[in-house]
Amino acid sequence: MAHRPPGARYSGLVNAPLSGSGTPFPVLWLCGPPGVGKSTSGWLLYQRIAAAGTPVGYVDIDQLGMIYPEPEGDPGRYRLKTANLASLAANHRLAGARCLVVSGVVDPLLGVDRGQLPGIDLTLCGLTAPPDELSRRCLGRGTLPEELARVLAENEEFERAGLVDRRVDTGGLPPAKVVERVLADWRPPAPASDGQPAPNPPAPTPASPNGPVATLLLCGARGVGTSTVGWEVAQRLQRAGLRTGFVDLGQVGFLQPAPVDGPGAHRLRSANLAALLGRYATRGTRHLVAVGSPRTEDDLAEYRRALAGNPLTVGRLTAGPETLADRVRRRGAGEGPQLPGDLLIGRSEEELAAIAAESAREARRLADAALGDLALDTDDRSVGEIADVILRLWGHAPRTAVPSL
C-alpha cells in the first residue's frame, strides 16, 4: 500500500472496442473484503445466467496473479491480474461467451485500472456486510483474530473510497438472495439465438519474446491430487528463489454452454494458459506449474500448440482404486482448498463412491494410453515425497530446487 497514495484512483476509458469485436464485452466483477461471499455469489450468478441460456464465462481474479515472489512495483499484483483479465475476457468472447462474471478483491485504494480493459464494459459491484456479521463470517472461516482487524479496516477503507458502480449489502442474506439483488441492477445479454456459443476458438498466444518458460503440466484421474501436488512443486521452486507461476486450468476455462468444437474446454484453457504464461514471462517467470484434466493426446496437442516455443513436460499422477476412493471421500468432506466448480463438495457417500469407481476406470484408461511424458505413482507417498520425485525427474527443474537423495 505504501506505493499508492491514499485517495488516488485509476482512470481510463473502458469502451474502446477490441479489434474486430464490435460492441463492448460485458464483465460484471463482484468485489469486496474477505467474508462477503464474492466467490459463492459469483459462481451462483454464473450458473444462473447459463441456465437462462446466455453463454457466459466465470473467473476468480486470484487465479490470474499466481506468481511468486511478487513482482516489484505491483503490490498485491492488481495490475497483473487486470491485464490478465483483459486477455481471458477476449479469449472467452472468441470462444462464444456473451459476458463474463468475475469475483475477487480489487485494490482497496485505487479500484480497477479500467484503461487496462479496452473493449470491456466493466461493472464493479461491491458486496458489503455489517462489521459484526463480517467478523463472524471471517472467524468462522478460520481468520486469525489479529488478521480480522486488518480485514475490518480494509472494509472500512473500501466503503469510504467509493470505487464501485453498484453496491449490494449481503448482511443476513443467503447467496441466492444476493444474486437476485445483483441481477436487479445488472442485466446480462440475451441468450444467443441458437443457444450455443459460436465455434470461433481463440488463437494461441505466440511464444514469449522474453525467453522460454519451462512448463510442467500435471494431470491424472479425478481425485488423484494434481492440484495439491502441483502447488507443492511450485512452492518448492519459489522457496529456491525462482519466480514461478501456477495455473489451475480448470479455473481458467469456465464457459457454459461448452464450446461445440472443444470437448473439455481444452482449446479455451490452453489459450488462456498461453496468455498467462506470456505475461508472467514479462515479470521474470521462467518456470510454470499447471494442473488440469487432459484425457487424450488430442487434448495435449492443444497445449503443445498453444505453448509452442516453450518446453512442456506432461506428468501423469497415478494411484490405485483404494487410494483414489479415500482421496475422493476427503475432497467430498471439504478437505483441501475450496475452489469454485468443485463437483465433489456436498455429495452423498453413494455419489462419492460412484465417482471414485469412475475415477479408477479413468485411471486405467489413461494408463492404457500411456498419456504424458512421465508417470508418477502416488500410492503410499506424502505430498512432499511426490514433489521430490517430480523435481528429480523434471529435466527443466533448476539444480537449486532438486532435492538430494
Secondary structure, 3 states (H helix, E strand, C coil): CCCCCCCCCCCCCCCCCCCCCCCCEEEEEEECCCCCCHHHHHHHHHHHHHHCCCCEEEEEHHHHCCEECCCCCCHHHHHHHHHHHHHHHHHHHHCCCCEEEEECCCECCCECCHHHCCCEEEEEEEEECCHHHHHHHHHHCCCCHHHHHHHHHHHHHHHHHCCCCEEEECCCCCHHHHHHHHHHHCCCCCCCCCCCCCCCCCCCCCCCCCCCCEEEEEEECCCCCHHHHHHHHHHHHHHCCCCEEEEEHHHHCEEECCCCCCHHHHHHHHHHHHHHHHHHHHCCCCEEEEECCCCCHHHHHHHHHHCCCCCEEEEEEECCHHHHHHHHHHHHCCCCCCCCCCCCCCCCHHHHHHHHHHHHHHHHHHHHCCCCCEEEECCCCCHHHHHHHHHHHCCCCCHHHCCCC
